[in-house]
Amino acid sequence: MVPLILTAFALASIGAGAVLAALIGLPRSFSFPLTRSATVFARRFAVAVALAGLGLGVVQRAMYTDWVHLFWLAQVPLVALFLVSGILLATTWRDDTAGLAARMPSAASNPARRWRSGAWTFLALDAALAFMPLVLTIALPEDRPGPRDLGRPAQRLADLALWGFGGPLPECLAPITEPEIQRGVGHLPREVTVPMGALLIGAWLWIAFCALACTGRALPSLRARRAFFLWAPFVFLLAVQCVGPVSLGWFDPRFFAPVGALDSGIWTSYPTVLSSFGPVLAVALACALAMAALTGGLRRRVEIPSTSETSGLGRRADRG
């Protein structure tokens, strides 16, 4: 009963994320400017989704040791976080944030406002959820581990990542049965499957976030960028699910479906997906470095115009 309740609560976050995306995106993206209250609420909701996933993961691991539910309690909040990341996309770039800040009542009283790109908020929450299964596996080990669970998930994950760059086959992938010998690799033990799956999904979502941020940045109109940023995460995940239950090499659309993920290459130990673990993490790291260069680092000062300039800047930004 406990895992069913926790899973139902976690699955509800996806629906809540979709509703929030619609409520904020539909009325505001085309005709109305973003308001400070909507921005603050959406940011807090994104943080609440991540904290709920982290809290439920700890409760589930402490009360009921089940690998599938631990995976879901990382995967589902990750997907929900991405669904509500439109407001974080809309505040990724300094120019877009400056236009939003010009409408804030506190602009006059704070002429040199500190700005933090929404990309770093998303990355921090995404990384926390992605690393949660690994941390819990180490901090709260199995009472009765399986015959292939050695209690060294971090070391085995490192070996798996190195294998993707041409390193030796990890011992956790050594083929045992006849079908495994024929395909050349075995199946991962659960203490590696679950942390690897959460990290892989988190890395792909961060890569997608960066791709959407750069794509939207190319749009010349502020209004078009705002609409794109608010709706892009929802449309992206919907389009991915429309691809169908097929593996596209490194990328498997079933990564982001709670039930379908159990048929993806993560749980079936599909060799192409397993070998992509290290390279995908490397691409995610490269995206972080690129975003740091493009946004000017983690923190940067943005000069907020004075009160007399505020209304004019807001009108010009909308027309842009």
C-alpha positions in Angstrom: 0.0 0.0 0.0 2.8 2.4 0.9 4.5 2.3 -2.5 1.2 2.6 -4.3 0.3 5.7 -2.4 3.8 7.2 -3.0 3.7 6.4 -6.7 0.2 7.9 -7.1 1.3 11.1 -5.4 4.3 11.3 -7.6 2.4 10.7 -10.8 0.0 13.5 -9.8 2.9 15.9 -10.2 3.0 15.4 -13.9 -0.7 16.4 -14.2 -0.1 19.4 -11.9 2.9 20.4 -14.0 0.8 20.2 -17.3 -2.0 22.3 -15.7 0.4 24.9 -14.5 2.1 25.1 -17.9 -1.3 25.7 -19.5 -2.4 28.3 -16.9 0.7 30.4 -17.2 1.4 29.9 -20.9 -2.0 30.2 -22.5 -3.2 33.6 -21.2 0.1 35.3 -20.9 2.3 34.1 -23.7 0.6 35.9 -26.5 -1.3 38.9 -25.3 -0.4 39.7 -21.7 3.1 40.4 -20.2 4.5 38.0 -17.6 3.9 39.3 -14.1 6.1 39.1 -11.1 3.6 37.0 -9.2 3.3 34.5 -12.0 7.0 34.2 -12.3 7.6 33.8 -8.5 4.7 31.2 -8.2 6.0 29.1 -11.1 9.6 29.1 -9.8 8.3 28.1 -6.3 6.2 25.4 -7.8 9.2 24.0 -9.7 11.1 23.9 -6.5 8.2 22.3 -4.7 8.0 19.5 -7.3 11.7 18.7 -6.8 11.5 18.8 -3.0 8.4 16.6 -3.1 10.3 14.0 -5.2 13.3 14.2 -2.9 11.2 13.8 0.2 9.1 10.9 -1.2 12.3 9.2 -2.3 13.7 9.3 1.2 10.5 8.1 2.8 10.1 5.3 0.2 13.7 4.1 0.7 13.4 4.1 4.4 10.0 2.4 4.6 9.9 0.1 1.6 12.9 -1.0 -0.3 11.8 -1.3 -3.9 13.9 -0.5 -6.9 11.1 0.3 -9.3 9.4 2.8 -7.0 12.7 4.4 -6.2 13.3 4.9 -9.9 9.8 6.3 -10.4 10.2 8.7 -7.5 13.2 10.2 -9.4 11.9 9.9 -12.9 8.4 11.3 -12.4 9.5 14.5 -10.6 12.2 15.0 -13.2 9.6 14.9 -16.0 7.2 17.1 -14.0 10.1 19.6 -13.4 10.8 19.8 -17.1 7.1 20.4 -17.8 7.0 23.5 -15.6 10.5 24.7 -16.7 9.0 27.1 -19.2 9.2 30.0 -16.7 12.9 29.1 -16.1 13.5 29.1 -19.9 11.8 32.5 -20.1 14.3 33.8 -17.5 17.4 32.2 -18.9 18.7 35.1 -20.9 19.6 38.5 -19.4 17.8 40.6 -22.0 14.5 38.8 -21.5 14.9 39.0 -17.7 15.6 42.7 -17.9 12.4 43.3 -19.8 10.5 41.3 -17.1 12.3 43.1 -14.3 11.3 46.5 -15.7 7.7 45.7 -14.8 8.5 44.8 -11.2 7.4 47.3 -8.6 10.7 46.9 -6.8 12.7 48.1 -9.7 13.0 51.7 -8.6 14.1 50.8 -5.1 16.7 48.3 -6.3 18.6 49.9 -9.2 21.3 47.2 -9.3 19.3 43.9 -9.0 21.1 40.6 -8.8 20.1 38.3 -11.6 20.3 34.5 -11.7 19.6 32.7 -14.9 16.7 30.3 -14.7 19.0 27.7 -16.3 20.9 27.3 -13.1 17.8 26.9 -11.1 16.7 24.1 -13.4 20.1 22.5 -13.4 20.3 22.5 -9.6 16.9 20.8 -9.2 17.5 18.4 -12.1 20.8 17.3 -10.6 19.4 16.9 -7.1 16.6 14.5 -8.4 19.0 12.7 -10.8 21.5 12.0 -8.0 18.9 11.0 -5.4 18.8 7.3 -6.2 22.6 7.0 -6.0 22.8 8.9 -2.8 20.0 6.8 -1.2 21.5 3.6 -2.4 24.7 4.4 -0.6 23.2 6.0 2.5 20.4 3.4 3.0 21.8 0.1 1.6 19.7 -3.0 1.1 19.0 -5.1 4.1 19.0 -8.2 1.9 21.0 -7.4 -1.2 20.7 -9.5 -4.3 23.5 -11.9 -5.3 24.8 -9.3 -7.8 24.5 -6.2 -5.6 27.9 -5.6 -4.1 27.3 -2.3 -2.4 29.5 -0.3 -4.7 27.1 1.5 -7.0 29.3 4.6 -7.5 32.4 2.6 -8.6 30.3 0.5 -10.9 28.7 3.6 -12.4 32.1 5.0 -13.1 33.2 1.8 -14.8 30.0 1.9 -16.9 30.7 5.5 -17.9 34.3 4.6 -18.9 33.1 1.7 -21.0 31.2 4.1 -23.2 34.5 5.8 -24.0 36.1 2.6 -25.1 37.1 1.2 -21.7 37.0 -2.4 -20.6 33.6 -4.1 -20.2 32.5 -3.6 -16.5 32.2 -6.6 -14.4 28.5 -5.8 -13.7 27.9 -6.4 -17.5 29.7 -9.7 -17.8 27.4 -12.0 -19.7 26.2 -15.1 -17.8 23.3 -16.7 -19.7 23.5 -18.0 -23.2 21.4 -15.1 -24.7 23.7 -12.6 -22.9 26.8 -14.3 -24.3 25.3 -14.1 -27.8 24.7 -10.3 -27.5 28.0 -9.7 -25.7 26.8 -8.0 -22.5 24.8 -9.0 -19.5 22.1 -7.2 -17.5 22.9 -4.6 -14.9 22.2 -5.3 -11.3 19.5 -3.1 -9.8 21.9 -1.1 -7.6 23.4 0.1 -10.9 20.3 0.2 -13.1 18.3 2.6 -11.0 21.0 5.3 -10.3 22.1 5.0 -13.9 18.6 5.5 -15.3 17.9 8.5 -13.1 21.2 10.2 -14.1 20.7 9.4 -17.8 17.2 10.9 -17.8 18.3 13.9 -15.9 21.2 14.5 -18.3 18.9 14.2 -21.3 16.4 16.7 -19.8 19.2 19.2 -19.1 20.4 18.8 -22.7 16.9 19.3 -24.0 16.5 22.4 -21.8 19.7 23.9 -23.2 18.7 23.1 -26.8 15.3 24.8 -26.3 16.9 27.8 -24.6 19.3 28.4 -27.5 16.5 27.7 -30.1 14.2 30.2 -28.5 17.0 32.8 -28.2 17.2 32.9 -32.0 13.6 34.2 -32.3 13.7 38.0 -32.9 10.5 39.0 -31.1 10.3 39.0 -27.3 6.6 37.9 -27.5 7.5 35.0 -29.8 10.3 34.0 -27.5 8.0 34.1 -24.5 5.4 31.9 -26.1 8.1 29.5 -27.3 9.7 29.2 -23.9 6.5 28.7 -21.9 5.2 26.0 -24.2 8.3 24.3 -25.6 8.8 21.8 -22.7 5.3 20.5 -22.9 5.3 20.3 -26.7 8.7 18.6 -26.6 7.7 15.8 -24.3 4.4 15.4 -26.2 6.3 15.1 -29.5 8.7 12.6 -28.0 5.9 10.4 -26.8 4.4 10.5 -30.3 7.5 8.9 -31.7 6.3 5.6 -30.3 7.9 2.8 -28.2 11.1 2.6 -30.3 14.7 3.1 -29.4 16.6 5.8 -31.4 20.1 4.6 -30.6 21.3 6.6 -27.5 17.9 8.2 -27.1 14.8 6.2 -26.1 11.5 8.1 -25.9 10.3 5.6 -23.3 12.8 7.2 -20.8 10.1 9.8 -19.9 7.1 7.6 -19.6 6.6 6.2 -16.0 5.4 2.7 -17.2 7.1 2.7 -20.6 10.5 3.3 -19.0 10.5 -0.2 -17.7 10.6 -1.4 -21.3 13.3 1.0 -22.3 17.0 0.3 -22.7 17.6 1.3 -19.1 15.8 -1.7 -17.6 16.4 -4.1 -20.5 20.1 -3.3 -20.5 20.1 -2.5 -24.2 23.8 -2.3 -25.2 23.5 1.0 -27.1 21.8 2.7 -24.3 24.2 1.4 -21.7 27.2 2.5 -23.8 25.7 6.0 -24.1 25.8 6.7 -20.3 29.3 8.2 -20.2 29.0 10.2 -23.4 25.6 11.6 -22.6 26.9 12.8 -19.2 29.8 14.4 -21.0 27.5 16.2 -23.4 25.4 17.4 -20.4 28.6 18.8 -18.8 29.6 20.5 -22.0 26.1 22.1 -22.2 26.6 23.4 -18.6 29.9 25.0 -19.6 28.4 26.4 -22.8 25.5 27.9 -20.9 27.9 29.4 -18.3 29.7 31.1 -21.1 26.6 32.3 -22.9 24.8 33.6 -19.8 27.9 35.1 -18.2 28.2 32.7 -15.3 26.0 31.8 -12.3 25.4 35.4 -11.2 25.5 38.7 -13.0 24.4 42.2 -12.4 21.5 43.6 -14.5 20.9 47.3 -14.4 17.2 47.9 -13.9 16.0 51.2 -15.4 14.6 53.9 -13.3 10.9 54.4 -12.7 10.6 57.0 -15.5 12.0 54.5 -18.0 10.1 51.5 -16.8 6.8 51.8 -18.7 8.6 52.7 -21.9 10.9 49.7 -21.8 7.9 47.4 -21.1 6.1 48.7 -24.1 9.1 48.5 -26.4 9.8 44.9 -25.2 6.3 43.8 -26.0 6.4 45.3 -29.5 9.8 43.6 -30.0 
